[in-house]
Amino acid sequence: MDKTRFWAERLYVNSKISSHIYYAKKDIPEVIGIGENEEDPFLTDPYLEENLRKMYEEKRAPVLTIEDGWVAYMAFSDAENNFYIGGPVSLATDKEEKSGLYHYRRRHQLSQRKLNIPRMSIMKLAGILSMSLFSLCGLEISEAELMELSRIETGKKSEIEGELVNYKFDSSENERKHVTYEYEKNTTMR
């Protein structure tokens, strides 16, 4: 199994994010995660892939984008010009998602059946994109940098930076050697 397929399978198994891989030397994309073709927005609406590719080409940088304020996608290319798309992902609450689903289905010519898109924060999707870029392209781009490149609102960027600071603090706490009660008791009794 090549590393591209391994990445796509891990992406789906661990986060339920569907992926589309457009190989430079193949006409048909490899799709992992979406079961039925009529429920795949990339097959029912060719402009979706085209728009994500255009965003990437304009910046020549990884794409993290939000559609209609609640649906997110990630996209990037590797050194061999293979193009990767992850998504759609819902950033919405149940209520927001229900009201937006009708318009999403219409825009992308999807059937009226239940659309099964995973829900997560933009922070988590940025983290997944960051790890994907490192594992497939060898690029080290932080979540905050991805948010800035994608012009995601600064409130979201602050949330990412706050979570990273908390993680670094928690990590440093966990790395310190803690003195057990027994050890302290034995050394102070002498």
ZIQUIPE-V722940 format. One line per field, one symbol per residue. ss: DSSP state (H for helix, E for strand, - for the rest). psi: psi as a letter, one per 30 degrees, with the letter a starting at -180 (. if undefined). burial: # if it has 9 or more other ideal C-beta (glycine too) atoms within 8 Angstrom, else .. A space follows every 10 residues. Layout:
ss = ???
psi = ???
burial = ???
This chain:
ss = --HHHHHHHH HHHHH---EE EE-------E EE----HHH- HHHH-HHHHH HHHHHHHHH- --EEEEE--- EEEEEEE--- --EEEEEEEE ---HHHHHHH HHHHHHH--- --------E- -HHHHHHHHH HHHHHHH--- --HHHHHHH- ---HHHHHHH HHHHHHHHHH HHHHH----- HHHHHHHH--
psi = klfeeeeeee eeeffgkllk jjkegleklk kkekekefgj ffefjffeee eeeeeeeefh lkkjlkkgff kllkkllafg gkkkkkllkk glleeeeeff eeeeeeeghl lglkkjklkl lfeeeeeeee eeeeeffgkj kleeeeeeeg hkkfeeeeee eeeeeeeeee eeeffkkkkl eeeeeefff.
burial = ...######. ##..#.#### ##......## ###.....## #####..##. .##.##.... .######..# ######.#.. .######### ##...##..# #..##..#.# ....#.#..# .######### .###.##... #.##.##### .#...##.## #.##...... .......... ...#......
